[in-house]
Amino acid sequence: MKNQTPSIISREALLATAVVMKRECQRLVSRPLYLFCMVVAPVFCYVFFTTLMNSGLPKNMPVGVVDQDQTSTSRQLVRNLDAFEQTAVVAHFPNVTDARIAMQRGEIYGFYYIPAGTSAEAQAQRQPKLSFYTNNTLLIAGSLLFRDMKMMSELASGAAAQATLLARGATEDQAMAFLQPIVIDTHPLHNPWLNYSVYLNNTFAPGMLMLLIFMVTVYSIGVEIKERTAREWLRQSHNSIWIALSGKLLPHTAVFFLMGILYNVYLYGYLHFPCESGIFPMLLATLCLVLASQGMGVLMIGTLPTLRLGLSFASLWGVLSFSMCGLSFPVMGMHPVLQALANLFPLRHYFLIYVDQALNGYPMLYSWINYVALLLFMLLPFLVAYRLKGALVYYKYIP
Protein backbone atom coordinates (compact mmCIF):
# COMPACT_ATOMS: atom_id res chain seq x y z
CA MET A 1 0.00 0.00 0.00
CA LYS A 2 2.88 2.39 0.73
CA ASN A 3 4.13 2.03 -2.83
CA GLN A 4 0.71 3.01 -4.17
CA THR A 5 0.36 6.16 -2.07
CA PRO A 6 2.40 8.51 -4.32
CA SER A 7 0.49 7.41 -7.42
CA ILE A 8 -2.87 7.91 -5.65
CA ILE A 9 -1.80 11.38 -4.51
CA SER A 10 -0.57 12.16 -7.98
CA ARG A 11 -3.80 10.93 -9.55
CA GLU A 12 -5.88 13.00 -7.14
CA ALA A 13 -3.74 16.05 -7.82
CA LEU A 14 -4.18 15.63 -11.56
CA LEU A 15 -7.93 15.26 -11.18
CA ALA A 16 -8.11 18.34 -8.98
CA THR A 17 -5.99 20.29 -11.46
CA ALA A 18 -8.32 19.24 -14.27
CA VAL A 19 -11.34 20.40 -12.25
CA VAL A 20 -9.74 23.80 -11.63
CA MET A 21 -8.75 24.08 -15.30
CA LYS A 22 -12.35 23.37 -16.32
CA ARG A 23 -13.55 26.01 -13.88
CA GLU A 24 -11.06 28.53 -15.25
CA CYS A 25 -12.00 27.80 -18.85
CA GLN A 26 -15.63 28.50 -17.96
CA ARG A 27 -14.59 31.80 -16.40
CA LEU A 28 -12.56 32.71 -19.48
CA VAL A 29 -15.42 32.19 -21.91
CA SER A 30 -17.98 33.85 -19.63
CA ARG A 31 -16.18 37.20 -19.45
CA PRO A 32 -15.52 39.17 -22.66
CA LEU A 33 -12.68 40.98 -20.89
CA TYR A 34 -10.55 37.83 -21.07
CA LEU A 35 -11.22 37.40 -24.78
CA PHE A 36 -10.25 41.00 -25.41
CA CYS A 37 -7.03 40.96 -23.34
CA MET A 38 -5.85 37.51 -24.41
CA VAL A 39 -6.78 37.42 -28.10
CA VAL A 40 -8.14 40.68 -29.51
CA ALA A 41 -5.61 43.07 -27.95
CA PRO A 42 -2.49 41.07 -28.92
CA VAL A 43 -3.66 40.62 -32.51
CA PHE A 44 -4.56 44.30 -32.74
CA CYS A 45 -1.12 45.32 -31.43
CA TYR A 46 0.68 43.04 -33.90
CA VAL A 47 -1.23 44.43 -36.87
CA PHE A 48 -1.20 48.02 -35.65
CA PHE A 49 2.54 48.32 -35.05
CA THR A 50 3.60 46.45 -38.18
CA THR A 51 1.29 48.42 -40.46
CA LEU A 52 2.24 51.68 -38.73
CA MET A 53 5.87 51.07 -39.70
CA ASN A 54 5.13 49.23 -42.92
CA SER A 55 7.43 51.47 -44.98
CA GLY A 56 10.39 50.71 -42.71
CA LEU A 57 11.48 54.35 -42.48
CA PRO A 58 9.47 57.60 -42.57
CA LYS A 59 9.40 58.99 -46.10
CA ASN A 60 8.74 62.41 -47.66
CA MET A 61 8.92 64.31 -44.38
CA PRO A 62 8.11 68.00 -45.03
CA VAL A 63 10.94 70.55 -44.98
CA GLY A 64 11.22 74.14 -46.10
CA VAL A 65 13.87 76.07 -47.98
CA VAL A 66 15.09 79.65 -47.57
CA ASP A 67 16.88 80.32 -50.87
CA GLN A 68 18.19 83.89 -50.84
CA ASP A 69 20.80 83.12 -53.48
CA GLN A 70 18.31 82.41 -56.29
CA THR A 71 20.87 81.00 -58.73
CA SER A 72 20.99 77.87 -60.83
CA THR A 73 23.39 76.38 -58.29
CA SER A 74 21.07 76.97 -55.34
CA ARG A 75 18.08 75.63 -57.27
CA GLN A 76 20.08 72.51 -58.09
CA LEU A 77 20.83 72.08 -54.38
CA VAL A 78 17.12 72.28 -53.59
CA ARG A 79 16.23 69.73 -56.28
CA ASN A 80 18.89 67.34 -55.02
CA LEU A 81 17.64 67.70 -51.45
CA ASP A 82 14.08 67.00 -52.57
CA ALA A 83 15.30 63.85 -54.33
CA PHE A 84 16.22 62.20 -51.00
CA GLU A 85 13.73 59.51 -50.03
CA GLN A 86 13.08 60.82 -46.53
CA THR A 87 12.90 64.50 -47.50
CA ALA A 88 10.18 66.43 -49.33
CA VAL A 89 10.61 70.16 -49.97
CA VAL A 90 7.08 71.48 -49.48
CA ALA A 91 7.59 75.21 -48.98
CA HIS A 92 9.89 78.11 -49.88
CA PHE A 93 10.25 80.98 -47.41
CA PRO A 94 11.61 84.48 -48.00
CA ASN A 95 13.53 84.61 -44.72
CA VAL A 96 14.63 82.56 -41.73
CA THR A 97 11.99 84.06 -39.43
CA ASP A 98 9.07 82.77 -41.49
CA ALA A 99 10.69 79.33 -41.77
CA ARG A 100 11.25 79.19 -38.01
CA ILE A 101 7.62 80.10 -37.33
CA ALA A 102 6.45 77.36 -39.70
CA MET A 103 8.67 74.84 -37.93
CA GLN A 104 7.34 75.92 -34.52
CA ARG A 105 3.80 75.45 -35.78
CA GLY A 106 4.61 71.91 -36.84
CA GLU A 107 4.11 72.57 -40.55
CA ILE A 108 7.66 71.42 -41.36
CA TYR A 109 10.30 69.37 -39.53
CA GLY A 110 13.22 71.55 -40.60
CA PHE A 111 14.46 74.01 -43.19
CA TYR A 112 17.53 74.53 -45.35
CA TYR A 113 19.06 78.02 -45.53
CA ILE A 114 21.07 79.19 -48.57
CA PRO A 115 22.26 82.78 -47.98
CA ALA A 116 22.64 85.36 -50.73
CA GLY A 117 25.94 85.22 -52.63
CA THR A 118 26.58 81.53 -51.93
CA SER A 119 27.41 80.67 -55.56
CA ALA A 120 29.63 83.73 -56.04
CA GLU A 121 31.55 83.09 -52.83
CA ALA A 122 32.00 79.42 -53.74
CA GLN A 123 33.46 80.36 -57.13
CA ALA A 124 35.77 82.88 -55.42
CA GLN A 125 36.78 80.23 -52.82
CA ARG A 126 35.57 82.30 -49.88
CA GLN A 127 33.98 79.40 -47.98
CA PRO A 128 30.27 80.28 -48.01
CA LYS A 129 28.13 78.83 -45.23
CA LEU A 130 25.02 76.71 -45.69
CA SER A 131 22.78 76.30 -42.65
CA PHE A 132 20.09 73.78 -41.81
CA TYR A 133 17.73 73.60 -38.86
CA THR A 134 15.87 70.49 -37.67
CA ASN A 135 13.29 69.91 -34.95
CA ASN A 136 14.87 67.25 -32.75
CA THR A 137 11.91 67.22 -30.41
CA LEU A 138 10.77 64.48 -32.77
CA LEU A 139 13.92 62.38 -32.56
CA ILE A 140 13.50 60.09 -35.56
CA ALA A 141 12.29 62.80 -37.93
CA GLY A 142 14.95 65.25 -36.76
CA SER A 143 17.76 62.68 -37.01
CA LEU A 144 16.84 61.51 -40.49
CA LEU A 145 16.43 65.04 -41.85
CA PHE A 146 19.68 66.11 -40.20
CA ARG A 147 21.43 63.26 -42.01
CA ASP A 148 19.96 64.21 -45.38
CA MET A 149 20.69 67.93 -45.04
CA LYS A 150 24.21 67.30 -43.80
CA MET A 151 24.88 64.94 -46.68
CA MET A 152 23.52 67.51 -49.14
CA SER A 153 25.82 70.16 -47.68
CA GLU A 154 28.84 67.86 -47.93
CA LEU A 155 27.97 67.00 -51.52
CA ALA A 156 27.66 70.70 -52.36
CA SER A 157 31.03 71.38 -50.73
CA GLY A 158 32.60 68.49 -52.63
CA ALA A 159 31.10 69.66 -55.93
CA ALA A 160 32.49 73.17 -55.42
CA ALA A 161 35.93 71.83 -54.55
CA GLN A 162 35.84 69.46 -57.52
CA ALA A 163 34.99 72.31 -59.90
CA THR A 164 37.91 74.33 -58.54
CA LEU A 165 40.37 71.43 -58.96
CA LEU A 166 39.18 70.71 -62.48
CA ALA A 167 39.58 74.39 -63.34
CA ARG A 168 43.19 74.22 -62.19
CA GLY A 169 43.91 71.35 -64.58
CA ALA A 170 43.47 68.29 -62.35
CA THR A 171 41.93 65.20 -63.87
CA GLU A 172 38.68 63.83 -62.48
CA ASP A 173 40.46 60.90 -60.82
CA GLN A 174 42.98 63.26 -59.20
CA ALA A 175 40.18 65.50 -57.98
CA MET A 176 38.24 62.57 -56.47
CA ALA A 177 41.38 61.18 -54.85
CA PHE A 178 41.95 64.57 -53.21
CA LEU A 179 38.34 65.00 -52.10
CA GLN A 180 37.91 61.44 -50.84
CA PRO A 181 41.30 59.86 -50.18
CA ILE A 182 39.69 56.98 -48.26
CA VAL A 183 36.53 55.38 -49.63
CA ILE A 184 34.25 54.08 -46.86
CA ASP A 185 32.38 50.85 -47.62
CA THR A 186 29.59 50.31 -45.09
CA HIS A 187 27.68 47.08 -44.50
CA PRO A 188 24.84 47.26 -41.91
CA LEU A 189 24.60 43.75 -40.47
CA HIS A 190 21.38 41.81 -39.85
CA ASN A 191 19.15 44.73 -40.87
CA PRO A 192 20.76 46.09 -44.06
CA TRP A 193 17.58 47.95 -45.01
CA LEU A 194 17.78 49.99 -41.77
CA ASN A 195 14.13 49.05 -41.34
CA TYR A 196 12.65 50.49 -38.15
CA SER A 197 9.89 47.90 -38.22
CA VAL A 198 12.46 45.10 -37.91
CA TYR A 199 14.21 47.00 -35.14
CA LEU A 200 11.14 47.82 -33.07
CA ASN A 201 8.45 45.21 -33.68
CA ASN A 202 10.58 42.25 -32.64
CA THR A 203 10.41 43.73 -29.14
CA PHE A 204 7.08 45.56 -29.26
CA ALA A 205 5.14 42.36 -30.05
CA PRO A 206 6.51 40.22 -27.17
CA GLY A 207 6.56 43.29 -24.91
CA MET A 208 2.84 43.93 -25.39
CA LEU A 209 2.14 40.23 -24.89
CA MET A 210 4.17 40.28 -21.66
CA LEU A 211 2.29 43.34 -20.40
CA LEU A 212 -1.06 41.67 -21.09
CA ILE A 213 0.10 38.49 -19.32
CA PHE A 214 1.00 40.56 -16.25
CA MET A 215 -2.42 42.20 -16.25
CA VAL A 216 -4.47 39.06 -16.90
CA THR A 217 -2.56 36.98 -14.32
CA VAL A 218 -3.00 39.63 -11.65
CA TYR A 219 -6.64 40.20 -12.57
CA SER A 220 -7.61 36.52 -12.68
CA ILE A 221 -6.30 35.96 -9.13
CA GLY A 222 -7.22 39.36 -7.73
CA VAL A 223 -10.82 39.08 -8.89
CA GLU A 224 -11.16 35.85 -6.91
CA ILE A 225 -10.31 37.84 -3.78
CA LYS A 226 -12.56 40.74 -4.75
CA GLU A 227 -15.58 38.59 -5.53
CA ARG A 228 -15.01 36.27 -2.53
CA THR A 229 -14.72 33.15 -4.66
CA ALA A 230 -11.17 32.37 -3.55
CA ARG A 231 -12.20 29.82 -0.93
CA GLU A 232 -14.29 27.93 -3.45
CA TRP A 233 -11.29 27.95 -5.80
CA LEU A 234 -9.05 26.55 -3.05
CA ARG A 235 -11.64 23.97 -2.02
CA GLN A 236 -11.74 22.57 -5.56
CA SER A 237 -7.94 22.48 -5.42
CA HIS A 238 -7.96 20.29 -2.29
CA ASN A 239 -6.70 23.32 -0.38
CA SER A 240 -3.40 23.23 -2.32
CA ILE A 241 -2.14 26.59 -3.58
CA TRP A 242 0.00 24.80 -6.18
CA ILE A 243 -2.93 22.91 -7.68
CA ALA A 244 -4.95 26.13 -7.60
CA LEU A 245 -2.29 28.12 -9.44
CA SER A 246 -1.53 25.34 -11.92
CA GLY A 247 -5.18 24.80 -12.80
CA LYS A 248 -5.85 28.51 -13.17
CA LEU A 249 -2.77 29.47 -15.17
CA LEU A 250 -2.39 26.51 -17.55
CA PRO A 251 -5.33 27.62 -19.77
CA HIS A 252 -3.80 31.09 -19.82
CA THR A 253 -0.44 29.61 -20.79
CA ALA A 254 -1.97 27.75 -23.72
CA VAL A 255 -3.77 30.82 -25.08
CA PHE A 256 -0.86 33.21 -24.61
CA PHE A 257 1.60 30.77 -26.15
CA LEU A 258 -0.68 30.47 -29.18
CA MET A 259 -0.59 34.27 -29.41
CA GLY A 260 3.20 34.04 -29.18
CA ILE A 261 3.32 31.48 -31.97
CA LEU A 262 1.12 33.81 -34.01
CA TYR A 263 3.47 36.79 -33.80
CA ASN A 264 6.50 34.61 -34.52
CA VAL A 265 4.88 33.17 -37.63
CA TYR A 266 3.64 36.63 -38.61
CA LEU A 267 7.02 38.36 -38.20
CA TYR A 268 9.38 35.67 -39.46
CA GLY A 269 7.16 33.71 -41.80
CA TYR A 270 4.85 36.30 -43.35
CA LEU A 271 6.86 39.54 -43.07
CA HIS A 272 10.20 37.72 -43.51
CA PHE A 273 12.03 39.55 -40.75
CA PRO A 274 15.62 38.31 -40.22
CA CYS A 275 15.72 35.07 -38.22
CA GLU A 276 19.16 33.50 -38.62
CA SER A 277 18.62 30.69 -36.12
CA GLY A 278 15.26 29.54 -37.48
CA ILE A 279 11.90 29.99 -35.84
CA PHE A 280 12.07 27.13 -33.29
CA PRO A 281 14.59 28.79 -30.90
CA MET A 282 12.38 31.88 -30.96
CA LEU A 283 9.32 29.77 -30.14
CA LEU A 284 11.18 28.33 -27.15
CA ALA A 285 12.16 31.84 -26.06
CA THR A 286 8.53 32.91 -26.41
CA LEU A 287 7.33 30.02 -24.24
CA CYS A 288 9.92 30.94 -21.62
CA LEU A 289 8.76 34.58 -21.75
CA VAL A 290 5.12 33.54 -21.28
CA LEU A 291 5.92 31.36 -18.26
CA ALA A 292 8.29 33.97 -16.80
CA SER A 293 5.64 36.68 -17.18
CA GLN A 294 3.07 34.50 -15.41
CA GLY A 295 5.53 33.88 -12.60
CA MET A 296 6.08 37.62 -12.32
CA GLY A 297 2.32 38.19 -12.31
CA VAL A 298 1.83 35.78 -9.40
CA LEU A 299 4.59 37.61 -7.52
CA MET A 300 2.81 40.92 -8.11
CA ILE A 301 -0.59 39.83 -6.79
CA GLY A 302 1.05 37.82 -4.00
CA THR A 303 3.00 40.86 -2.85
CA LEU A 304 0.04 43.25 -3.14
CA PRO A 305 -3.06 41.03 -2.77
CA THR A 306 -5.47 43.78 -3.79
CA LEU A 307 -6.78 43.93 -7.34
CA ARG A 308 -6.26 47.67 -7.65
CA LEU A 309 -2.69 47.68 -6.30
CA GLY A 310 -1.76 44.49 -8.14
CA LEU A 311 -2.88 45.90 -11.50
CA SER A 312 -1.01 49.13 -10.80
CA PHE A 313 2.15 47.14 -10.07
CA ALA A 314 1.68 45.09 -13.24
CA SER A 315 1.10 48.07 -15.52
CA LEU A 316 4.04 50.02 -14.06
CA TRP A 317 6.47 47.12 -14.35
CA GLY A 318 5.25 46.26 -17.84
CA VAL A 319 5.61 49.79 -19.19
CA LEU A 320 9.06 50.23 -17.62
CA SER A 321 10.16 47.04 -19.36
CA PHE A 322 10.21 48.78 -22.75
CA SER A 323 12.75 51.30 -21.50
CA MET A 324 14.80 48.97 -19.31
CA CYS A 325 15.17 46.14 -21.84
CA GLY A 326 17.62 48.18 -23.93
CA LEU A 327 15.35 48.72 -26.92
CA SER A 328 15.05 52.51 -26.75
CA PHE A 329 18.36 53.23 -24.99
CA PRO A 330 21.32 50.84 -24.68
CA VAL A 331 21.68 49.38 -21.20
CA MET A 332 25.46 49.78 -21.30
CA GLY A 333 24.93 53.56 -21.47
CA MET A 334 22.72 53.63 -18.36
CA HIS A 335 23.79 54.32 -14.80
CA PRO A 336 25.36 51.22 -13.19
CA VAL A 337 22.42 50.93 -10.80
CA LEU A 338 19.97 50.88 -13.71
CA GLN A 339 22.14 48.34 -15.53
CA ALA A 340 21.70 46.02 -12.55
CA LEU A 341 17.95 46.72 -12.30
CA ALA A 342 17.49 45.90 -15.99
CA ASN A 343 17.99 42.23 -15.14
CA LEU A 344 14.75 42.30 -13.12
CA PHE A 345 12.65 42.59 -16.28
CA PRO A 346 11.83 39.41 -18.27
CA LEU A 347 11.69 41.39 -21.51
CA ARG A 348 15.37 42.29 -21.13
CA HIS A 349 16.40 38.63 -21.26
CA TYR A 350 14.04 37.88 -24.14
CA PHE A 351 15.52 40.84 -26.03
CA LEU A 352 19.06 39.49 -25.56
CA ILE A 353 17.96 36.02 -26.70
CA TYR A 354 16.35 37.59 -29.79
CA VAL A 355 19.57 39.45 -30.61
CA ASP A 356 21.70 36.32 -30.16
CA GLN A 357 19.39 33.86 -31.89
CA ALA A 358 17.40 35.71 -34.55
CA LEU A 359 19.87 38.43 -35.52
CA ASN A 360 23.29 36.91 -34.90
CA GLY A 361 22.37 33.24 -35.39
CA TYR A 362 24.42 32.09 -32.40
CA PRO A 363 23.84 28.64 -30.85
CA MET A 364 21.28 28.56 -28.04
CA LEU A 365 24.03 27.66 -25.56
CA TYR A 366 25.45 31.16 -26.09
CA SER A 367 22.36 32.61 -24.36
CA TRP A 368 22.22 30.18 -21.46
CA ILE A 369 22.42 32.95 -18.85
CA ASN A 370 19.27 34.57 -20.21
CA TYR A 371 17.41 31.26 -20.31
CA VAL A 372 18.39 30.64 -16.67
CA ALA A 373 17.17 34.15 -15.80
CA LEU A 374 13.77 33.42 -17.37
CA LEU A 375 13.66 30.13 -15.44
CA LEU A 376 14.22 32.06 -12.21
CA PHE A 377 11.26 34.30 -13.07
CA MET A 378 9.16 31.16 -13.46
CA LEU A 379 10.09 30.16 -9.90
CA LEU A 380 9.03 33.48 -8.34
CA PRO A 381 5.64 32.08 -7.13
CA PHE A 382 7.56 30.00 -4.56
CA LEU A 383 8.43 33.27 -2.79
CA VAL A 384 4.82 34.36 -2.25
CA ALA A 385 2.77 31.16 -2.50
CA TYR A 386 1.89 30.86 1.17
CA ARG A 387 1.36 34.59 1.57
CA LEU A 388 -1.01 34.41 -1.39
CA LYS A 389 -2.82 31.43 0.11
CA GLY A 390 -3.32 33.36 3.32
CA ALA A 391 -4.75 36.26 1.35
CA LEU A 392 -7.14 33.93 -0.46
CA VAL A 393 -8.44 32.49 2.79
CA TYR A 394 -8.39 35.42 5.25
CA TYR A 395 -8.05 38.66 3.28
CA LYS A 396 -11.08 40.95 3.28
CA TYR A 397 -11.22 42.99 0.13
CA ILE A 398 -11.43 46.75 0.72
CA PRO A 399 -12.50 48.72 -2.41
Summary of the structure (lengths in Angstrom):
residues: 399
radius of gyration: 29.5
end to end distance: 50.4
largest distance: 106.0
contacts: 1254
relative contact order: 0.10
helix: 69%
strand: 6%
